[in-house]
Amino acid sequence: MKRPILIHPDPRLKKLATPVADLDDGLRILADDMLETMYDAPGIGLAAPQIGILQRLIVLDCVKEEGETPSPLIMFNPEIIAASDETSVYEEGCLSIPEQYGEVTRPAEVTARWIDRDGTERQDTFTGLWSTCVQHEIDHLNGKLFIDYLKPMRRQMITRKMQKLKREKARD
């Protein structure tokens, strides 16, 4: 089931998400709903706080090429356990900040640990777009948005655009 995505500014997007204590069928259904919502948007990542659920759950799939096999990843309680000194810059966007982009510098490579949908602890190292996406989504769990990395004037401009978008949507 597709879920509505919160639009910045929304106080829930700035809150710290709580760890998932017990992995149950309800959380697995939530993860499946999040994947459906992300693919429909369309996006390459979605964090539970973006749909108003303050739990440490993210989904991502950075396979974007037409005809390529999707590679969805569901991560409960993800955490970065190592990051490279080398950095990379990507022009990031966000489903909660539609049609706004900004260049963000992050570690080029990260190692993350998480629990998969079967309850198994996993660990993997990510590079390229996958690295950026994992970091972006984990930031959501910590109440941080990609615009928080931008210069204050640019951040304020994007926030004003989002406030205007929300007013227009409320009138529709």
C-alpha positions as CSV (number, residue, x, y, z in Angstrom):
1,M,0.0,0.0,0.0
2,K,1.4,3.4,-1.0
3,R,1.8,5.9,1.9
4,P,1.7,9.7,1.8
5,I,5.2,11.2,1.9
6,L,5.7,14.1,4.4
7,I,6.9,17.4,2.8
8,H,9.5,19.6,4.5
9,P,9.0,21.6,6.7
10,D,7.3,19.0,9.0
11,P,8.5,18.6,12.6
12,R,8.5,14.8,12.3
13,L,11.3,15.0,9.7
14,K,13.6,16.6,12.3
15,K,13.0,14.1,15.1
16,L,15.3,11.2,16.1
17,A,13.8,7.8,15.1
18,T,13.7,5.0,17.7
19,P,15.3,1.7,17.2
20,V,13.2,-1.2,16.0
21,A,13.0,-3.6,19.1
22,D,11.2,-6.6,17.7
23,L,10.9,-7.4,14.0
24,D,7.4,-8.5,13.4
25,D,5.0,-9.0,10.4
26,G,3.7,-5.4,10.8
27,L,7.2,-4.0,10.3
28,R,7.7,-6.3,7.3
29,I,4.5,-5.0,5.8
30,L,5.6,-1.4,6.5
31,A,8.9,-2.1,4.7
32,D,7.0,-3.5,1.7
33,D,4.7,-0.4,1.7
34,M,7.7,1.8,1.8
35,L,9.3,0.1,-1.2
36,E,6.0,0.5,-3.1
37,T,5.8,4.1,-2.1
38,M,9.5,4.7,-3.1
39,Y,9.2,3.1,-6.5
40,D,5.9,4.9,-7.2
41,A,7.3,8.4,-6.3
42,P,9.8,7.5,-8.1
43,G,12.8,7.6,-5.8
44,I,15.9,5.5,-4.8
45,G,15.5,5.7,-1.0
46,L,12.9,6.3,1.7
47,A,13.1,6.4,5.5
48,A,10.2,5.6,7.8
49,P,10.2,9.2,9.2
50,Q,9.3,10.4,5.7
51,I,6.0,8.7,6.0
52,G,5.5,9.8,9.6
53,I,6.8,6.7,11.4
54,L,9.6,7.5,13.8
55,Q,11.3,4.1,13.6
56,R,14.8,3.2,12.4
57,L,13.8,1.6,9.0
58,I,15.0,2.6,5.5
59,V,14.5,1.1,2.1
60,L,16.6,1.8,-1.0
61,D,17.3,0.6,-4.5
62,C,19.9,2.5,-6.5
63,V,19.4,0.5,-9.7
64,K,18.0,3.1,-12.1
65,E,18.8,1.8,-15.5
66,E,15.9,0.8,-17.7
67,G,15.7,-3.0,-18.0
68,E,18.1,-3.6,-15.1
69,T,16.9,-6.0,-12.3
70,P,15.8,-4.0,-9.2
71,S,17.9,-4.6,-6.1
72,P,15.7,-3.5,-3.2
73,L,17.4,-3.3,0.2
74,I,15.4,-3.2,3.5
75,M,17.4,-2.0,6.5
76,F,16.2,-2.1,10.1
77,N,18.3,-0.2,12.6
78,P,21.0,0.7,10.1
79,E,24.2,2.3,11.3
80,I,27.4,3.4,9.6
81,I,30.3,1.6,11.3
82,A,33.1,2.8,9.0
83,A,33.6,5.6,6.5
84,S,36.4,6.5,4.1
85,D,38.5,9.6,4.4
86,E,38.0,10.1,0.6
87,T,34.8,12.0,-0.2
88,S,32.5,12.3,-3.2
89,V,30.0,14.9,-4.2
90,Y,26.5,14.0,-5.5
91,E,23.7,16.3,-6.4
92,E,21.1,15.0,-3.9
93,G,17.3,15.3,-4.0
94,C,14.7,14.0,-1.6
95,L,11.1,12.8,-1.8
96,S,10.3,15.1,1.1
97,I,11.8,18.1,-0.7
98,P,10.4,17.5,-4.2
99,E,12.2,19.0,-7.3
100,Q,14.9,20.6,-5.2
101,Y,18.6,19.5,-5.4
102,G,21.9,20.4,-3.9
103,E,25.5,19.2,-4.0
104,V,26.4,17.3,-0.8
105,T,29.9,16.1,0.1
106,R,29.9,12.8,1.9
107,P,32.4,9.9,2.5
108,A,32.9,8.1,-0.8
109,E,32.7,4.7,0.9
110,V,30.9,3.5,4.0
111,T,30.4,0.2,5.8
112,A,27.0,-0.3,7.3
113,R,25.4,-2.8,9.6
114,W,21.7,-3.5,9.8
115,I,19.0,-6.2,10.3
116,D,17.3,-7.5,7.2
117,R,13.6,-8.4,6.9
118,D,14.3,-11.9,8.1
119,G,15.9,-10.7,11.3
120,T,19.5,-11.5,10.1
121,E,22.3,-9.1,11.0
122,R,24.0,-7.9,7.8
123,Q,27.0,-5.8,7.0
124,D,28.2,-4.5,3.7
125,T,30.4,-1.8,2.2
126,F,28.8,0.7,-0.2
127,T,30.4,3.0,-2.8
128,G,29.1,5.4,-5.4
129,L,25.4,6.3,-5.4
130,W,24.7,3.4,-3.0
131,S,27.0,5.0,-0.4
132,T,25.4,8.4,-0.8
133,C,21.9,6.9,-0.6
134,V,22.6,4.9,2.6
135,Q,24.1,8.0,4.3
136,H,21.2,10.2,3.1
137,E,18.5,7.8,4.4
138,I,20.3,7.2,7.8
139,D,20.5,11.0,8.2
140,H,16.6,10.9,8.0
141,L,16.6,8.6,11.0
142,N,18.6,11.2,12.9
143,G,16.4,14.1,11.9
144,K,18.8,15.5,9.3
145,L,17.9,16.5,5.8
146,F,20.3,16.9,2.8
147,I,19.6,20.7,2.8
148,D,21.2,20.8,6.3
149,Y,24.5,20.4,4.4
150,L,23.8,23.4,2.2
151,K,24.7,27.0,2.8
152,P,22.1,28.8,5.0
153,M,20.8,31.1,2.2
154,R,20.2,28.1,-0.2
155,R,18.6,26.1,2.6
156,Q,16.2,29.0,3.5
157,M,15.3,29.5,-0.2
158,I,14.4,25.8,-0.5
159,T,12.4,25.8,2.7
160,R,10.4,28.8,1.5
161,K,9.7,27.0,-1.8
162,M,8.5,23.9,0.2
163,Q,6.2,26.1,2.4
164,K,4.7,27.6,-0.7
165,L,4.2,24.1,-2.3
166,K,2.5,22.9,0.9
167,R,0.1,26.0,0.9
168,E,-0.7,25.3,-2.8
169,K,-1.4,21.6,-2.1
170,A,-3.6,22.5,0.9
171,R,-5.7,24.7,-1.5
172,D,-6.2,21.9,-4.0
